[in-house]
Amino acid sequence: MKAARAKSRKPEHVSTVSPRYRPLEFGVTRVTVREGVGGIRYLRADQDLQDCAPRITDRLVHWAQTAPDRTFIARRTRNADGTPGAWQHITYAQALDKARRIGQALIDRGLDAHRPVAILSENSLEHAMLALGCIYAGVPYCPVSPAYSLVSQDYDKLRHVLATLTPGLVFATDEARYGKAVRATVGEGTEVIYGQPPESEPTPAVDAAMQATGPDTIVKFLFTSGSTKLPKAVVNTHGMWCANQQQMRQSMPVLAQDAPVLIDWLPWNHTFGGNHNFGLTLYNGGTLHIDDGKPTPALVAETLHNLREIAPTVYFNVPTGFEAIANAMKTDDQLRRNLLSRVQMFFYAGAALAQPVWDALHESQEREIGERIVMGTGLGMTESSPFGIFITNPSVKSGYLGVPTPGLELKLVPTDGKTEVRYKGPNITPGYWRNVEATQESFDEEGFFCTGDAVLWIDESDVHQGLKFDGRIAEDFKLATGTFVSVGPLRARIIAAGAPYVQDAVITGLNLNEVGALIFPTPAVRKLAGLAHTASMKDVLESAPVQAHFQKVADELAATATGSASRVARLHLMHEPPSIDRGEVTDKGSINQRAVLKHRDALVNALHDGSLPFTLKPQGSKS
């Protein structure tokens, strides 16, 4: 569409040649649609879900037998000065042996779903082996967000997690870092182990325990991020996880073509890292290199260091991670050469990816290898294991989702002027642990899980292209005029207009006359300010260059608005970062709109009554 508009102005400069992409097969490209009552529609892939393993441990046993010496997981050691050292590898045969030994130790302790294992740890080899031991022994485990122990000041969420789980064993890799949180929250009588998971000599009992597990056996609990309420424990079963991994293989055939190689930082307490990426490695006999970096100023250098050495076959990240990589690839020849040497697909999730980041990635790819890498994306959630919807072709734009994976049925329900997507399939959770009320509220009368996500057709005349994202229904609101504000698309516009200096935006204006925005900046804004590196973020954001830049952003947003619901009448740059204790942000960096609005109500009021300093308005605005 952009090309068509450009053609009307400057036809002599428009290329009719489509971009060339590194070949990638798309598993689902057609759907079937069934009409329901009241405008409801049901959407399915045009192929069935193939048979899958009944439990994830079957895949561990399979690869330990067929590829025993292949590395399952690896992590760098640390040199004496703290710099990255050599890679430490664990093969599939070694992983199975560890799983049996740890599993035996868990059986000896009499642990079960009512006394599971709580893991307080970042991604690590010890974490991975303990998880496999739990799975093998049929003992559910819960990887708890490290931020609840290391960032939180009140430990309220950690207490809530442990109270919900009533664990029989709490494991933490490092007493020096986790000990304070453990002592503040773990009750007497609960065993605590630091450093290395417990092991015992395996007996026939541990193998019998594994054989006794099945599709309905609980594997793990993953907690939701929580908005204005406390996080909920999502039940994950063997059947869910295995079905979802088979769905991924059918939607993304690249996973089954060769053993995938990953380099990944995404935390295992989130479904993206812990189910999607850890799971696809195990299910497909791949190799996962743990990346101790992260898309933050302090840790991104380690990610780039790893990517100069490890060449992934598929690469997963969040938008801020891809932004850092895109910026680095402009000048880093080794990074470009290694990262692009054999990667078949990039994949992002968690937030919108701004168009300038796409453009920068494509430019580096075309310069290095003469073609583009497909940027995969879709839609899923913790309750769907998480994979649910995936794109159908290389021509992806920000917000595109695609079509349902095999075996998953979508129910498209008209809701408050939007269309909510609901899920039913073998990858959907049976509910929330010890929370019957929340479980009942989450499923409709036909047994579909109510996601709260809104969607639109990419092209109403061609349903096979699938769906695109239209925001979260719970985030949308009305102005005083009765006009609905669609928050998701508006956030995406703000992020794109302010790139690369906008991390996220919280939209304000509920029951007011106009829309406002609280802007959370990226670290790159410091370079824009031109101040000393010791300058406070408040001084950076209030500096003349930064204010001038965002004045242009405000003007651009106003110029492209189509009405009051899409016109940002006032915006403010936030120097105080979102708080994890208040549920305003996850440790992946995703900002929770409702929590920010709840806890910063006074600031929002000041933004709209004109008393908040350094509020930017579009030039010519009379508001």
RORO-163891 format. One record per residue: z negated, y, x of N, C-alpha, C in turn; residue in one letter. Coordinates in steps of 0.02 Angstrom, whole numbers, plus 50000, padded with zeros to 5 digits. Atoms other than C-alpha are relative to their C-alpha. Last residue first. Example, Ala and Ser with C-alpha at 12.3 -4.5 7.8 and 13.67 -1.06 7.14 Angstrom:
<pts>
500034994149958496434994750684499635005549961s/500004994150045496104977550615500005006050045a/
</pts>
This chain:
<pts>
500625003550020487805111749681499435001950045s/500464995350033489145124849704499354996749981k/500425002850054490155114649828499545005349974s/499774997550064491465124549925499604997449942g/499864992849999491165114350080500315002149935q/499304998449989490505097150035500115007649999p/499625000150062488615096650049500735001450015k/499304998049996487505092250196500334999449932l/499605003550050485605091750183500715002850003t/499425003449970484815097350345500354995449949f/499624996649948483145101850264500584995650025p/499985004049939482625093350101500435003550053l/500544998249954482115106049968500014996150065s/499804994949952483755105849870499475001850051g/500234993550025483105096949715500135005650050d/499654997650060484215081949750499745006649973h/499284999549989483735078149928500345003349941l/499884994049960481915082249892500735001050014a/500104994250044481885069449752500145006550037n/499434999750046482645056449868499945006049954v/499444997349961481335060450000500625000649957l/500134992949989479935058149873500585003250039a/499884996250062480665041549815499915007550010d/499844993149978480735034449989500165004549941r/500504997749952479855017849955500135007150025h/500695000550025480785013549796499515003450047k/500094995250054482485019949851499285000049974l/499984993349971482385010450015499865005349947v/500634999049964481844994549925499975006950032a/500544999050048483254995749799499345001350035r/499964993750037484614998449928499375001249958q/500135001350070484124984250045499955006649962n/500464995450032484894986950216499964998649925i/499754998250066485664972450311499485004249963s/499794993050005485164973050494500275002049933g/499294999849985485094954450529500285007049996k/499925000149927483204955950541500724998950021d/500105006749975483244961450359500075000250076t/499475002749956483024979450305499814992950020v/499424995650001482064989550175500584997250041e/499435003650027480824975550139500645004149999g/499894997950070479334987050160500614996749969r/500615001450039478754977850316500095001849927d/499985007050020480554977750382499384998249960i/500605004049982480604996650380500074992849976s/500285003950056482235006450382499454995350023p/499645006150016482435018150531499694996549940p/500495005450003481745035950525500344993549980e/500235001349931483095048050583499484994550001h/500675002849996484025047350417499814998650073m/500025004949946485535058650399499284997950013l/500514998549950485615067250230499994994450051h/500195005649959487015068250102499515002350055l/500484998149948487465079049956499814993950040r/500124992850003488815079249822499515002450053a/500654999249968489525062149860499875007550006v/500044994049958490955061049735499295000750027r/499785001749933491315043549669499975006050048s/500325006249978490355044549505500204998050071a/500694998849981490815062949480499664993750027s/500424997750054492675059349484499285000650023g/499605000050061494125052949589499605002349939t/500365002450059493395056849759500445000549938a/499705006250023494595058649906499654997149938t/499284999150011494245076949941500334993749972a/499904996150061492375074549917500745000749984a/500205004050057492315060450043500115003749935l/499495005250011493325070550168499834995849939e/499414996850029492185085750149500544994849984d/500164997950068490615075450174500615003149966a/500045006150040491375067150327499875001749927v/499315002150011491875084150396500014993649958k/499734995350048490085090050373500724998249983q/500145002650067489585073950458500175005049945f/499615006050014490485079250616499884997649928h/499304998050012489775096750612500434993949983a/499954996950066488005090250590500715002049983q/500085005250050488235078650737500055002949929v/499415004350002488965092150849499954994649946p/499414996850028487615104950799500614995349998a/499604996249952486115093850832500645002549969s/500004993050020485025088750684500405004450048e/499674999350065485445070350703500045007349977l/499295002149996485075070150889500355001549934v/499634994749965483465080150870500744998450004d/500014994150045482835067850739500395005750032k/499465000950048483375053150848500035005949951m/500195003850060482255059950984500594999349954s/500064996150061483035065751147499824995549941a/500704999950022482675054751297499905003849935t/500155006550031484515050351320499284999749976h/500305004649952484855068851350499804993649964a/500674998249975485935077151218499764994850051l/499974997349933487815075651193499335002150029g/500454994249995487635073751005500055003250069a/499714994350035489155062450989499595006350009l/499464997449958488495050851121500325006149969k/500314996649943486875048851023500545003050046r/500064993050018487865044850865499685004050057v/499444996249970488375028550946499945007449986a/500204997149936486645021650903500545004350032p/499985004949945487255019250724499775003450064t/499494999649948486705030950585499984994150048p/500335003049942485765027350422500524999550056f/499585003149949486475039450293499574997350057i/500415000049939485525043650135500374995950051l/500005005649954486805047550001499525001250057a/500194998349932486905058349846500014993850044g/500135005449953487795056949679499795002950068v/499495001349949487695070049544499764994750049e/499344997450017486845074949381500544998350051n/499904993149978485305064149394500725002049987l/500184995550054484815048249299500035007450019n/500175003250063484935038149461499735005249950l/499754996250057485695049449594499844997049932g/500514997250043485555040449761500315003549940t/499734995450050486665029049865499455002149952i/500355001450063485955021250022500205005449950v/500174994350043487165021550167499654997549937a/500015001650071487445009750313499825006449962d/500215007050006487735009350500500014997949927q/500395001750060488715025550506499864992549999v/500684997249996489295032950673499564998349941y/500455005649987490875022850707499265002049999p/499955004549942491435026250573500185004050063a/500444997949946490915040050452500044995850063g/499884993049984492365038550330499585002350059a/499344999249971492325019550335500125007250021a/500015003249934490445018550308500675000950035i/500404995949955490555031250167499994997150070i/499624993849985491985022250080499625004350050r/499465001849955491075005450094500415006150019a/500285001149934489515013050018500544998550051r/500154993349973490555019449873499684999450069l/499404996749975491325002149845499875006950030p/499695003749945489594994149835500635003450027g/500304998849934488715007649732500384996750056v/499905006649970489795008449576499815000550074s/499854999549929489075023749489500044993050029v/500235005249954489155022649300500225001650071f/499475002949959489375038849202499714994950049t/499835006650027488065042049068500544996550040g/499434999350045488035060749107500184993549966t/500264997150062486295058949182500545000749948a/500204993049994487085047549311499745002549933l/499664994850038487085028849282499745006950021k/500434996150044486645015049404500425005249964f/499644994850037487375001249510499535003649952d/500014993849962486224991949631500335005749961e/500674997250002485814977849510499955006650038a/500124997150066487674974549483499325003449997i/500545003750031487974972149670499835003449933r/500694997749996489644978549729499504995349967g/500084993950040491454975949677499275002149997d/500704998250015492004962849803499985006749963f/500274995349951493784956149796499325002449975k/500454994650020494444940849707499845004750058l/500725000350006495844928249718499665006649986g/500254996049944497604929149785499235000449998q/500055004349941497994914649668499805004050062h/500695002349992497604925749518499904995950063v/499965005949957499274934649537499294997650016d/499395003750018499594947949403500084993750042s/500085003150066497794954149413500614995949980e/499394998350036497994957249599499974996349934d/499604996449950496434957549708500655002449968i/499425003649974495494952849550500335004350054w/499384998150033493804961449535500554995450026l/499345001149969492054955749579500555002949957v/499444998250042490224959749546500654999250038a/499444996949965488794950749630500565001449951d/500084992749999487194947849531500555003650037g/500034997049933487274929649583499825007450000t/499814993050009486844921049419499915003850066c/500464995649965486834902349455500265007249995f/499704996249946487814893049321499475004550032f/500195002549935486864880149219500335003450059g/499545005349980487774883249056499834997250069e/500065005550047486324893148979500474994250016e/499844998450069486204904249133499984993749957d/499455004150027485274900649293500135001849927f/499414999549957484224913049395500604996049975s/499664993650009482864916549267500675000350036e/499734999750068482354898249260500405006449988q/499465004950005482164897449449500335000449931t/499424997249966481164913649455500594995249996a/499764994350038479964906749324500635003050032e/499625002450058479784889749407500305005949962v/499874993850038479254897049574500454998349941n/500624997750031478464883349681500085006749963r/500595004149991480034881549784499385003349970w/500464997149952481514890949714499354995950001y/500464994750020482934882049628499565002450057g/500325001650064484094866949623499505005249979p/500705002149997485134875649757499744997849931t/500464995150028487014876449737499294997249999i/500304996149946488134866449855499485005049975n/500475004249962488544852949726499655003750057p/499695004949956489324865849609499484996250040g/500245006750015489044879949486500364995050044k/499815006149964489164898249533499724993749967y/500545004950001489174914949441500264993450027r/499795006749982490264930249472499394995550002v/500445003749956489824946049376500304993250015e/499935007250008491234956749307499554996550050t/499765003449940490894975149279500094992649984k/499404996849975490724986749129500284997050064g/500104992849990488924981749098500615003450031d/500704997850001489284963149121499965007450015t/500044992750009490924953949090499285002249990p/500324997850062490644936149155500005007649996v/499914992849996491734927249283499795003049933l/500004997550069491124909349300500015007650005k/500224993150010491574901549466500055001749926l/499704996550057491674882749490499705006949995e/500404994550027491324875449662500375003349943l/500625002550029492034858349704499555005349970g/499965005950044493374864949820499314997749976p/499925005949959493004882549888500024993849954t/500565004749992493234896849767500194994150043p/500045004750056494594909949799499434995050013v/499585005850005494774925549905499854995749940g/500415006049999493444938049957500424993649999l/499685006050026494324954449999499534994050007y/500195001350070493144969250024500324993949970g/500714999550011493964975950182499844999149926s/500244993249999495754970050188499255000049986k/500664998650027496434953050233499855007450006v/499984992950016498274949050259499365002149963s/500224995649945498004932450347499925007349981p/499444998349956498054921750188499765004950053n/499445004750009496934913150059500585001450048t/499344996950006495204920850088500564994850000i/499674998749936493594911350058500715002549988f/499334997350013492304909649919500315001750067i/499795000550069490704899349916500725002049988g/499284998950008489904895850085500224999149928f/499874994450044488004898250088500735000549976p/500015004149938487144885050060500365002450063s/499385004050002487494892649888500134996550066s/500035004950054485714899149858500634995749996e/500475005249981485694908050026500004994349949t/500694997850001487244917549977499554994250019m/500485005450006489124916849982499305002850000g/500624998350035490664927549982499574993849995l/500065003050066492214927950089499365002349967g/500584997650036492804932850261499994996849931t/500215003450060494054927750393499395003249969g/500704998350013494804940050516499804996849934m/500204999250070496414931750571499255001649997v/500435005550020496764934750756499805001249928i/500664998750027498234946250791499634993549986r/500085001650071499734943650903499285001449979e/499394998950037500424948451072499974998249927g/499675006450015499014940351171500635000849957i/500185005549955498154954951261500434993849987e/499894998249930498934970651186499904994050046r/499284999549990499074963051012500175001750073e/499705006650006497264957551018500755000250014q/500165003849939496624974151083500324993149999s/499664996849943497544983750946499874996150064e/499305001950001496984971450813500385003050058h/499945007049984495164973650860500734997850004l/500145000749928495304992550862500054992750022a/499434997349962496154992850692499904999150075d/499435004650007494864981450613500575002350045w/500195005849960493474992450683500554994849997v/499894998649929494335008150618499814994250045p/499305000649980494424999850445500125001750074q/499624993850006492534997950428500714999150028a/499724998749934491864980350405500475006049995l/499304998149996490784979850248500205001350073a/499894993050018489134970450256500755001450006a/500614996149999488364953350284500075007249981g/500365000050063489884943150332499415004650007a/500574995550008491184942050469499704999349931y/500295000350068492364928550529499415004749998f/500614996050003493544928150678499754999649927f/500204996050058494794913950685499385003950016m/499525000850056495784903350807499845004549941q/500314999050066494924908350969500524999749945v/499895005750044495794900751119499695000849931r/499605005349969496034914151252500144994249953s/499395001250039495484928951145500404994050025l/500155000650071493684929451205500624998049960l/500375006250014494174925851385499884999049925n/499645006049978495564938651409499634993649980r/499415001050042494784952551307500334993350017r/500245001650067493094950851393500594998549954l/500255006949998493914950151564499764997849931q/499455004949996494964965651530499754992849997d/500265005849964493504976451472500534994550000d/499984999049928494224993551428499804993950040t/499524994849984494654992951242500095000850076k/499355002949982493764976351227500535005250018m/500005002549931492064984951234500694997450021a/500054994449953492364995551079500044997650072n/499384996150003492974980750978500005005750050a/499505003849964491514970051036500675003850002i/500164999749929490244983150983500534996450042a/499884993249978491104985050814499865000850075e/499284999249988491194966250792500165007150023f/499825003849941489314965350814500735000650017g/500224996249941488994979550693500164996350065t/499574994349982490104970750565499765003950061p/500074994950052489134954250571500405006150022v/500454994449985489694939850681499945004349938n/500334997250059490604923250685499545005750021f/500544995449981491844916850814499755003649938y/500104995750059492964901650805499415004550017v/499415001650039493674892450956499995003649932t/500095003650063492434900951070500674998249968p/499434998550042492784905351253499934996049935a/499895005350050491134905951345500575002149955i/500045006749970491114916551504500174994449952e/499565000049942491604934351458500044993150032r/499325000650025490844931151287500515000550057l/499875006950022489154927751367500734999149979n/500035004249940489134944351461500184992849982h/499374998949965489674953451302500054995850063l/499465003050040488224945751207500675000650035t/500045007249989487044950251349500534996349959e/499715001549934487644968351348499974992450014a/499295001450008487294969151160500334998250067v/499835007049991485424967251188500754998549998l/500385003349947484644984551209500274993150017a/499884997049933485964994351113499664996350056p/500434994149994485884982050967500115003050069t/499644993650004487184969350914499545006049995p/500034997750069486164954550979500375006649997k/499844993050013486064944651139499965001549926g/500624996250005485154928251162500125007549995d/499934993449970486774919251120499345003849992d/500444995050028486464900851087500095006550039i/500344996449946487984890651135499575005549968h/500274993450015488434878750995499645002750061l/500484997749950489564863951032499795007149983t/499844994449956490514854650898499455001450050g/500055002349931490384837550818500165005450051g/499335001049971491044843450650499984998050074n/499585003950045489444841650547500664998250033y/500245006850006488294847350687500484995749959l/500005003149933489264862950733499824992749995t/499315001749985489644867050550500064996950070l/499755005750038487794865750511500714998150018g/500345005949973487174877250649500284993849966f/499785001049931488494889850594499674994050034n/499284999549989488364889450404500194998050071h/499645005050038486584883250378500744999850019n/500365006350002485514892150508500354994549962g/500105003249936486624906550561499744992949994g/499384999349961487334911950394499934996450067f/499535005450016485844904850296500655000450039t/499504997850050484594916150382500514994449989h/500384999050062483054909050469500435002949945n/500015006050041484274902250597499565000649939w/500655003550005484624919350668500004994249951p/500254999250069486434924050709499384995849989l/500674997249999486644924650899499674999849931w/500254997150062488174913450917499285002450007d/500514996149965489364906651046499715004649947i/500284993850024490324892950957499565003250054l/500434997349948491494878851009499775006949977v/500074992849993492264868750867499525001850057p/500724998650001492744850550895499895007450012a/500305001549936494604850650858499255001549995d/499445001449956495614850450697499774998150070q/499915007249991494124848650581500554998350050a/500635003049979493484866550590500084992650015l/500084999249927495254873650586499374996650025v/499815006149965495424866450410499935000450076p/499844997849932494454881350340500184993950042m/499774993050005494394878850150500225002750068s/499404999850042494334859850164500275007149993q/499455003549966493144859650312500645000449960r/499764995749946492054872950229500584996750036m/499624994650031491914862550070500295004650053q/499355002950018491404847650176500445005349966q/499625001049938490034858250255500684996949986q/499754993649978489494864050083500394999550065n/499454997950043489364846450017500315006550024a/499425004149984488334841450168500605001849957c/499764998349933487124855950148500644996150017w/499744993249998486884854149961500355001550067m/499384999950040486694835249967500335006850000g/499465003249962485434835950110500665000649962h/500015007349997484384848150008500564997450046t/499375002549972483984866650028499954992450008n/499985007149983482634874149916500694998150025v/499425003550027482634893149921499984992850024v/499825005749958480904900349955500554996049966a/500055006450034480774917449872500254994550047k/499475005049990480434933749964499854993549963p/500095003949939479194946149887500554994750006l/500475005550009479844958149756499944996350066k/500634996950021480634975349774499474994749988t/499814993050012482004967449878499365003749981s/500474996450043481654950649959500225007249992g/500244994049966482594943850109499475003749958s/499584994250012482734926650032499705006050035t/500244994650043481734912950113500525005549993f/499774993749971482544897050176499795005649953l/500094994250044481644880750141500245006150038f/500334994049975482244865050228499905005049943k/499934999349927482924847550212499585005850025v/500044993149975482344842950036500045000050076i/500564998749955482924825449990500025007250024t/500494995850034484124825249842499395001650044d/499734993450019485634819249944499485004649967p/499365000250036484644805250025500215006949979g/499774993550024483154801350137500684999249965t/500274998750067482454783650145500205006749973a/499605003750049483604779250291499755001349928q/499344996850005482804793150394500424996549947m/500094993650034481064786750355500665003549992a/500085001550071481594769050401499915006449960a/499325001650024482214775650568499984998249926d/499644993750002480524784050596500724998849976v/500194995850057479554768450545500425006449996a/499555001150057480514757150664499845004549941p/500105006750027479494765350804500514998949943t/499755001850066479864780350913499864992749982p/499515005449990478714784651057500244997649932e/500335006549995477884800951008500544994850012s/499585006149995478404819151026499554993950002e/500355006349986477644836050977500484994150003p/500165003950060478764851350989499634993650019p/499565005850008478624861451151499814996249936q/499615002049942477924879051175500504994549988g/499594995149964476534881751050500424996450053y/499755002449935475774869950921500455005450029i/499554995349969474684875150773500204997350069v/499855001049929473844862550659500515005150024e/499295000949992473194869450494500164999450075t/499815006550024471334866450471500744998650004g/500335005449964470864884550483500204993349969e/500685001950017472124896150403499734994450043g/500045007350009473654903450485499274998049989v/499735002550064473874922150455499904992649987t/500144995650057473004933150584500184996849933a/500734999550010472884919850720499825004149939r/500255006550021474734915850700499255000449985v/499805001050070475244934150707499724993449973a/500364995150041474254937050867500154999049926k/500695001850011474884920950946499625004749954g/500125001750070476734924450921499264998849984y/499654995650047477164933751081499814998749927r/500124993049981475934926551207500325004849949a/500654997750025475924909951114499885007350016e/500324996049949477794907351140499345002849973d/499785001449932478844894151053499565003450052t/499744993849971477914894150888500164998750074a/499755000249931477574879050779500265006850020f/499674993749983476504878550621500194999650074v/499904998649929476074861350554500365006650007l/500465004349965475404855650385500035001050075g/499765004649949476234870250299499444995750029p/500595004049980475584877550135500184995050054t/499845006449970477364883650096499414995250006l/499525003650042477054897849975500114992950025t/500355001750062475474903650064500454996149953a/500445005649986476394902750231499614997849938l/499615005949983477814913550168499554994050010v/499695002450061476644926050085500404993650012h/500525003150041475594927650241500294997149936r/500175006349967477164930650344499464996449960l/499485004850018477724943750219499874993250032k/500045001850071476064952950230500524994849981d/499915007350008476004952350420499994997849927y/500525002350047475354970450423500024992549986d/500664997649980476244977450576499454997349955q/500464998050054477874968050559499335002150029s/499854993150017479004967550712499505002749948v/499924995949941478484951650802500115007449986l/500545000849951477774940150668500025005350054s/500635000150037478804944350513499394999350046y/500224993150011480214949150631499355000349961a/500434997849945480324931050688499735007049990p/499734994249965480984926550514499535002150056s/500264993750026480264909550470500275005850041v/499954995149945481254893650500499825006949972p/499804993250019480574882250362500035004350063c/500234994949954480444863450378500245006849976y/499694993450005480564848650262499705004950050p/500534995050008479974831750330500335006949994v/500064998450071481244817850304499445004849984g/500605003150029480944810750477499935001349926a/499975007349990482714814350537499424996549965y/499485002750043482734831850462500024992450004i/500214999450070481064836250540500514996749953c/500545004950009481604829750710499755000149928g/499695006650006483234839350697499484994649989l/499655000350064482274855450660500324993149990a/500515000950052481094851950805500334999649931l/500225007049997482594849550920499464998649948m/499485004450023483404865950867499764992749998a/499924999050072481804876150884500514994949972h/500595003050030481494868951057500035000449924e/499905007249997483284872951109499414996449967l/500165002849935483034890851049500144992549998s/499585005749985483454902550906499854997550071n/499294998249999481964913950880500404993650011e/499645000049937480324905750836500695003149991s/500014992949983478994903850704500325000850069l/499784998649932479414886750634500025007650010i/499794993149996478424881250481500165001650073a/500054996849935478344862350458500265007249995v/499415000049957478014855050286499855003150068p/500294998149936476394850250197500565000150052r/500584995950018476934849150016499605002150060h/499784993850031478664843250066499425004649982a/499515001050053477934830350186500175006849969d/499714994050029476854828550341500514998349946l/500015000350073475804813150372500295006149966g/500444994850027475414817650553499995000049923r/500695001649982476114801350622499515005049970d/500225005450046477714804950527499274998350014i/500124996950065477864821350622499774994949948l/500624996149996477634812850790499845003449934a/500565004650000478954799950743499335003750001q/500095002550067480174813650698499414995249994g/500364994850036479914821750867499864997749928i/500674999349971480374805650955499585005249964r/500405006050016481824801650838499295000750027r/500144999950072482534819350846499564994149980a/500534995150013482374819651036499804999949926k/500625002749971483384803551052499415004749987d/500225005450044484694810350931499354997050026l/500264996950062484814826651029499744994649952a/500664997449986484984817251195499685003049937q/500445005849989486434807151128499285002350013a/500145003250064487234822851057499544994050007y/499445003750027487064831751224499814997149931t/500265006050032485794845251265500594996549967i/499635003550052486354858351390499604994249972h/500355006450008485454871551494500304996549939q/500055002950067486634885651544499634993350004w/499525005350015486284894651707499884997249930a/499905005049949485354911151717500524994949980g/499775006550023485354927251617500134995250058p/499285000150013484324941251695500214993149978t/499854999250071482434941651676500734999949983g/499984992850017482054945051860500185001249927d/500674997149989481484927051888499995007449981a/500194999249930483104920751812499325003450006n/500094993249976483164915651630499824999950074r/500664999049972483904899451565499955007350021t/500104997849932485444900451457499264999850019r/500294993449996485564890151300499905001850073r/500154997549933486574875051251499705006949995a/500284993350000486854864251097499815001950072i/500124997750068487834848651053499775007350001f/500554995350012488574845451223499975001849927t/499774993350018489704830151223499395004449988r/500084995549944488984815151315500245007149986d/500694999349978488674804451161499895005250055p/499924995049946490374807451081499325001450031a/499294999349982490624792650962500125005150056t/499675006449986488834786050946500725001050026q/500375003049944487864802450959500324993350020a/499764996949938489234810150852499624997450061w/499285001249988488954797950710500225002950067h/499935007049976487054798350721500724998650018v/500315000349934487054817350707500074993050030l/499534997049954488304816450564499715000150071r/499465004849989487224804150469500515002750050d/500185004249943485774816250495500534994750013t/499754996949939486644828650379499844995850061i/500534996349966486384817450229500265002550067r/500564998950047487514809550097499435003950031p/500605003949980489044812050208499445001349951a/500364997349943490534819250115499404995650015c/500645003349986491874813249996499685003150062d/499965006849973493234825749955499314997250014q/500415000949940492984840849843500054992750022l/500685002450008494414842149720499634999850067d/500125006549968495964852849735499274998149993q/499555005050030496674867149630499944993250035d/499455001649954495164877949672500434994549968a/500115005549954494164883049518500584999550049r/499525000249945493964898449408499814994350048l/500265004949953493144900049238500544998750053y/499485004249971493464915549131499664995450052r/500215004049943492304924749011500594995750024i/499714997449937493144937748899499794996250062g/500274993549982491994934248752500265002850066g/500094995350055492384915848744499745006650027v/500585001350041493094905548887499965005149943g/500254994550040494794904848971499404997849958e/500145002250069495094892149108499695005849962r/500414995450039495914897249272499944997349929v/499895000950071496594885349403499505004449962t/500585001250043496714890549583500234998449930v/499864999650071497964890849727499384998149960r/499574994250014497864894549912500175000749927t/499934999050072496474882949970500405006449989v/500065006250037496504875650145500105000649926g/500474998450054497174890350242499994994149952f/499885003250064497984885250407499455002149950e/500625002550029497904897550551500164997149931l/499975004550058499324902350666499314997549979p/500075006649972498954917250781499964995149942r/500675002749991499514931950677500034993350036y/499995007049981501084942750683499294997750014r/500385001749939501024959050588500044992550013p/500695002050014502414961150459499644998350065s/500195006349969503964970550516499274998549986v/499995005050053504504984150394499824993150027t/499745006549980504004997750515499974995249941s/500345005850029503805015350446500344993650022v/500515002549955504265030250555499684993549976h/499715002049936505945035150476499494996950047e/499695006650002505225034550301500264997850068p/499635000449938504045049050334500344993250006k/500044993849962503245055150173500454999950061r/499764994550040503725041950045499985006650037s/499285000150003503575028550178500275005949960k/499734996749941501775033150214500765000549996a/500124992850006501295029250036500285003750060r/499584997350053502145012350046499905007549993a/499334999249973501345008250214500475003249948a/500004994349955499635011750143500705001350027k/500004994050041500005000050000500005006350043m/
</pts>
